Amino acid sequence: LSFPYSNIDGMIPKFTGNNVLRNLDLRSTNIEGGRPPMPSNNGISGRRFVAWDDTFADCVNTLVNLRLIGPYLGRNIGIYDSGTQTYTSASFQGSTFNLPFLERLDIISFGEYLRGEFFSISGLTSLRFLNSYSSGWGKDLSDGTPLPSFQGKNSLQEVRLYNNNFSGEINLKNLPSLTKIILRQNNLSTFGDYEGLNNLILLSVSNNPNLTGSLPNFSTGSPNIRTISLNGCNLNSYIQGSITDLVKMRSIDLANNSFNTSSIDTILNDCLVNYSNSPR
């Protein structure tokens, strides 16, 4: 089913009885998500979620690509406040994406209506591409929404979750296929695990003003990285040797952080060692 750049709008239905659907492409449409109100649903509004846990239940073993992108995705969805007569915290029902063969997931609201908690991707065991940027995730929540766990995602290649309100620790461990991850313009707090990223070439975590602590050890964690973008954060320490062995590194941007003079001297010296090891 492919309707990109069409005038299709309204709610996302349940794909009842369709056990062969492989691709659903709703890019640049006016789809809002959710469902029309139902007679009995345990008091939960039919528009509470953008998608429900049984939306794709009948094609759970066939769906490979799911692309939901548009200016109104999540509009009039979420928790209804009768006082202000508005909806807030639009989200996806927790178990919606138990889709073991899904390879590409694009969920993007250009109107930033998806302002609730991000969903678990634990059931997406074959995921290769995850794109949900500039959509508002966590912006109706005082503490933002936790960055999803990428643990066990051996097929994951590219992640774009920038310009939202993701919070908490960045853990990137044993992701052998990951090549690019873009998390800029969020509210992330620190680096946790950072290892086993042998194919990572781009890390962009700039403009996370609450990101403190030390840079990861790129030399051991992602030895083939080319571009490191960490400007506009609050990083304040550097472990000597963290960039010396990056023979493919093209650029590293650490502007507007909180490094002291000693850390800056160490970074500059390691840049010189890096170039001496592999002039380019």
Disulfide bonds with the S-S distance in Angstrom:
none
